[in-house]
Amino acid sequence: MRMKAFLSLPCRVAAVASFVLLAGIAPRFAATSTSRAAQASRPSTPDPRFGVVEAWRAPTAASQIGVGWERLTFWWKNIQPDGPNSYNLWATDRDHQINHEIATGRQLVGLLINTPDWAALNPAQHGDSIPKGLYLPYNDPNNYWGHFVKLIAAHYKGRINDWILWNEVSIPNGKWCTWHGSVADYAQLVRVADQAAKAVNPEAKIILSGDPYWYDHGAFFTTLMQDLSRGPQAVANHYYFDAANLHLYSRPSDYRTIITLYNQIMARYGIQKPMWLSETNALPYNDPIRRYARSGFFGTMQDQASYIIEAFSLALALNVQHIEVNRMVDGTDFTAGGEPFGLIRNNHTVRPEYYAYSAATSLYAGVTDGTISYDKQHEVYVVTLHKPGATLYVTWNQSPIPQRVSIPALARSAIAYDKFGSGNVVSASDGTYRFTLTPSTDNTDPADPKDYVIGGSPIVLVQSN
């Protein structure tokens, strides 16, 4: 869990690649190009699928790079500090920043968390405790969680309709633990919130807690799906949630395996819901403001930028509904010793991933579907994305040696963009575009020096249809 208080307070996976790969070629960007350069253009309205956590900390910069949505944390203990009839508007600065963000055109998603002591079944567990009265009907005044959800959903109706419930509840202990209840208790938290929110706002949507797969490999999520699918009203209430949610870090190639697994788990219980990724990023080990050992699945700042382009393309091909980078600014979390996840440092300088994010939101805006091809022998990805008027081919090299890729031409010329959105017009030769892909250098898996975590610098080839 990597959170801070708010205001202080269908994929088609290609089985066989139709792309020719050749090994051992010296690195270069494109086989043929003119001197005419192009910069990826941005649509006037941001694509609402692409987000950054707490974009409000740098709102102008967020608008400049096309942030379409953001997660805001609402701490129950701050909003209702004194009992079920209290409501502290100052916990959100009387919504001043919220209204400003809405005016920019960004979609806001609230994350509800942290039980007040007065509502805690076990006050010794403080904010991580199960709320009192959780198993009462959602509209019973002594179901304090249901009462709170109704209040906040009504207060923000039309401004914030999407609500994430708690954070990384599958972590059983340690500093990232936020939930001391069982899977069944969390399932009841979801049922109550779904009914309470939709009773006052029919447009409300309930998104599950972001699941960090690597803690339990989906065990909590599997039991949760089993629990939510039970009961005579489960189907009528659409299983009490509107989207599943993952937190994935460090390795883009995990996306296909893990997202496919979670879709299969839902399908096992007759559930089909969209997938969100409400946290993703990679950590740099070579940022001069705080250096780490070259290990632990970290990468360079250039790798971090590559991660954005690669991960976003895979997410789109896997039909992920929302994807969000954690986070906009390093903030107080970093000052207290947290990791340097921010697109922007606390000293107002930007990391390379800032420009990669801008390129991703520009190039990928409007994508409708995609396919993933992976050449296992040469370790090269080609993700094909479709959007009105264009087909994009996102390609990168997962191996430590240069590789050559050949992409079928739909037209005699196209634009090849680097990971920062700078492009060159390239010409097809014999019906194909040929590129040499730079190798990966990110062998930071401490258990396997032959494991390359993030691919080399990607190329995005855009062909007009």
Residue, then its C-alpha position, 0 to 999 in steps of 0.5 A: m500500500r502506498m497512500k497519503a492522506f487527501l488534503s492532509l486529512p476483451c483481449r485477443v492474444a495472438a498465439v503465433a506472431s506474424f512478425v519476422l525477428l532477426a537476432g544479432i543486428a547492431p542497434r539503430f532506430a529505423a531502417t529508413s526515415t526522412s529528416r522530418a520529425a513529428q511530436a505526438s499530438r494530444p486530443s483536446t479532451p483527455d482519455p478518461r482511462f489514463g490516470v495518475v494518483e493525486a494529480w491535484r498536487a500538480p494540476t497544471a502539469a497533469s492537464q498538460i500531460g493528459v491525465g484523465w482521472e485520479r484517485l483521491t483518498f477519503w479517510w473516514k476517521n477524519i470525515q466523521p471524527d465524532g460519531p455517526n452524525s458528524y461530518n467534517l467538511w474541513a477534512t476535504d478543505r470544503d471540497h475546494q480542490i475537488n471542485h477545481e479538479i472537476a473543472t479541469g475535466r478530470q474524472l475523480v475516483g474516491l477511495l474510502i478507508n480507515t474506520p474511526d475509533w468510535a465505529a471500530l469493532n476492535p478499537a485497538q486495531h484503530g483504522d484497520s478494524i471491522p466497523k461495528g454493525l457491519y452485518l446489520p442491513y445496509n440502511d440500519p442506522n447502527n450499520y455505521w459503514g452503510h450510514f457513512v457510505k450513504l452520506i458521502a455518496a449523496h454528498y458527491k453525487g454527480r461529482i464523484n460516482d466511482w468508489i474504491l473500497w479500502n486498499e490492498v486488503s489481502i496484505p495480512n500484516g506489516k506496515w501496508c496492512t489496512w484490514h484486520g477482517s476476514v475475506a468474509d468481512y470484506a465481502q460484507l463491507v462490499r455488499v453494504a457499500d454497494q447497496a448504500a451508495k446506489a440507494v442515494n446515487p443510481e450512477a454510483k459504481i463500486i470498485l474493489s480494493g486494489d489487489p497486490y497479486w504477489y502477496d498471495h497470488g490471488a488467494f484472497f480474490t478467489t475466496l472473495m469471488q466465491d463469497l460475493s457469488r453466493g446468496p439469493q440476491a447476488v445475481a440480482n445485485h450484480y455481485y455487489f461490485d462494478a469493477a475488479n482492481l489490481h496493483l501491478y508494479s515493476r514488470p510489464s510482462d506480468y500483465r497478461t498472466i495476472i490479468t488473464l488469471y483474475n478474469q478466469i477467477m471471476a468467470r469460475y463463479g459466473i462473474q464478468k466485470p471490467m478490470w482496473l489498475s489503480e496503481t502501477n509504476a516501476l522504481p528507479y535505482n539511479d535517481p540522484i536524489r535517492r539511490y538504491a542498489r541495482s537489484g530488487f526489480f528496480g530499473t533506471m529512470q530510462d527503464q521507468a519511462s519504458y515501463i509506461i509505454e510498454a505497460f499501457s500498451l499491454a493494459l489496452a490490449l487486455n481491455v483494462q478499463h482504467i489504468e493509473v500511475n502511482r503517483m503525480v508528485d513524490g510528496t510527503d510519503f517520499t520525504a518520510g522515506g518512501e519510494p520515488f514514484g512521482l512523475i514529478r520530484n518534490n523539487h519540481t523537476v520531472r523524471p523521464e517517465y513524465y514525458a513517457y506518460s505524456a507520449a502514452t496518453s497522446l498516442y494511445a488515446g482512443v484505442t479500442d482493442g488490441t492483440i499481444s504477440y510475443d516471440k519467445q525465441h527472440e524475446v520480442y513483443v509486438v502489441t497491435l492496437h487499433k483506433p479510428g483511422a490508425t493502427l499502432y504497433v508497440t514493439w520492444n526487446q526483452s532480451p539483452i542483445p539487439q533484435r530486429v523486428s519487421i512489421p507489415a506495412l499498411a501504407r508506404s509511410a508511417i511515423a515511428y515514435d520513441k518512448f517520449g513521443s518524438g517521431n520520424v516519418v519512415s518508409a516501408s521497404d518490400g511491404t514491411y517496416r524494419f527496426t532494430l530494437t535496443p536490448s534490455t539492461d534491467n536484469t535486477d531480479p536478485a534471484d536470477p541475473k538472466d531475468y530482464v524485468i523491463g524491456g529495452s526502449p520501445i518503438v511505437l509505429v503509427q500507420s494510418n488505415 
